[in-house]
């Protein structure tokens, strides 16, 4: 499963009636931001901007973990660490795999927003 709904539900338990709008806001931000972060990872493989690659992987890791996308968070953590020591072109396959997982996460989040 690409998304652990218990993470989102824990916000509801903690925040009560304010949770729904908060959850919707963070999901909508993620739906906009996460694809851009993945695009940045792809771009930096070509440009060689290691610092930007590591920063984008770190942000994707943190944001994914916040929403319960543990598998993607783990993949992004691996990219973050590898980006510090591995030539970026060697990480293209891992970035592509993260992109596939991201698509599953995005769909799960859209389904969540639509009540499914």
C-alpha positions as CSV (number, residue, x, y, z in Angstrom):
1,X,0.0,0.0,0.0
2,X,1.4,3.4,-1.0
3,X,-0.4,5.4,1.6
4,X,-0.9,4.6,5.3
5,X,-4.2,6.3,6.1
6,X,-3.6,5.9,9.9
7,X,-1.1,8.8,9.5
8,X,-3.8,11.1,8.1
9,X,-6.4,9.8,10.6
10,X,-4.0,10.6,13.5
11,X,-4.3,14.3,12.6
12,X,-8.1,14.0,12.9
13,X,-7.7,12.4,16.3
14,X,-5.3,15.2,17.4
15,X,-7.0,18.2,15.9
16,X,-10.7,17.3,16.1
17,X,-13.0,19.4,14.0
18,X,-10.1,21.5,12.5
19,X,-8.5,18.4,11.0
20,X,-10.5,18.1,7.8
21,X,-9.4,21.5,6.3
22,X,-5.9,21.0,7.6
23,X,-5.6,17.5,5.9
24,X,-7.1,18.8,2.7
25,X,-4.6,21.7,2.7
26,X,-1.6,19.5,3.2
27,X,-2.8,17.0,0.6
28,X,-3.4,19.7,-2.0
29,X,0.0,21.2,-1.3
30,X,1.6,17.8,-1.7
31,X,-0.3,17.2,-5.0
32,X,1.2,20.4,-6.4
33,X,4.7,20.2,-4.8
34,X,5.7,16.5,-5.0
35,X,5.6,16.3,-8.8
36,X,7.8,19.4,-9.0
37,X,10.3,17.9,-6.6
38,X,10.5,14.8,-8.8
39,X,11.0,17.0,-11.8
40,X,13.8,18.7,-10.0
41,X,15.4,15.4,-9.2
42,X,15.3,14.5,-12.9
43,X,16.6,17.9,-14.0
44,X,19.5,17.8,-11.5
45,X,20.6,14.4,-12.8
46,X,21.4,16.1,-16.1
47,X,22.7,19.4,-14.6
48,X,24.8,17.8,-11.9
49,X,23.5,20.1,-9.2
50,X,24.1,17.8,-6.3
51,X,23.0,20.2,-3.6
52,X,19.7,20.8,-5.3
53,X,19.2,17.1,-5.8
54,X,19.9,16.3,-2.1
55,X,17.6,19.2,-1.0
56,X,14.8,18.1,-3.2
57,X,15.1,14.4,-2.1
58,X,15.1,15.6,1.5
59,X,11.9,17.6,1.0
60,X,10.2,14.8,-0.8
61,X,11.2,12.4,2.0
62,X,9.8,14.7,4.7
63,X,6.6,15.6,2.9
64,X,5.9,12.0,2.0
65,X,6.4,10.9,5.6
66,X,4.1,13.6,6.8
67,X,1.2,12.1,4.7
68,X,1.9,8.5,5.4
69,X,3.6,7.6,2.2
70,X,6.3,5.5,3.9
71,X,7.6,3.6,0.9
72,X,8.1,6.8,-1.1
73,X,9.7,8.5,2.0
74,X,12.1,5.6,2.3
75,X,13.0,5.8,-1.4
76,X,13.5,9.6,-1.1
77,X,15.7,9.1,1.9
78,X,17.9,6.6,-0.1
79,X,18.1,9.2,-2.9
80,X,19.1,11.9,-0.4
81,X,21.9,9.9,1.0
82,X,23.1,8.5,-2.3
83,X,23.1,11.9,-3.9
84,X,25.8,13.0,-1.5
85,X,28.3,10.4,-2.7
86,X,27.1,8.9,-6.0
87,X,27.3,10.5,-9.4
88,X,23.8,11.7,-10.1
89,X,23.4,9.9,-13.5
90,X,23.8,6.6,-11.7
91,X,20.6,7.4,-9.7
92,X,18.4,7.8,-12.7
93,X,16.8,4.4,-12.2
94,X,16.1,5.0,-8.6
95,X,14.5,8.4,-9.5
96,X,12.3,6.7,-12.1
97,X,11.2,4.1,-9.5
98,X,10.4,6.9,-7.0
99,X,8.4,8.5,-9.8
100,X,6.3,5.3,-10.2
101,X,5.7,5.2,-6.5
102,X,4.8,8.9,-6.5
103,X,2.1,8.2,-9.1
104,X,0.6,5.6,-6.8
105,X,0.7,8.0,-3.8
106,X,-0.9,10.8,-5.8
107,X,-3.7,8.6,-6.9
108,X,-4.3,7.3,-3.3
109,X,-4.4,10.9,-2.1
110,X,-6.8,12.0,-4.8
111,X,-9.0,9.0,-3.8
112,X,-8.8,10.0,-0.2
113,X,-9.9,13.6,-1.0
114,X,-12.8,12.1,-3.0
115,X,-14.0,10.1,-0.1
116,X,-12.8,6.8,-1.5
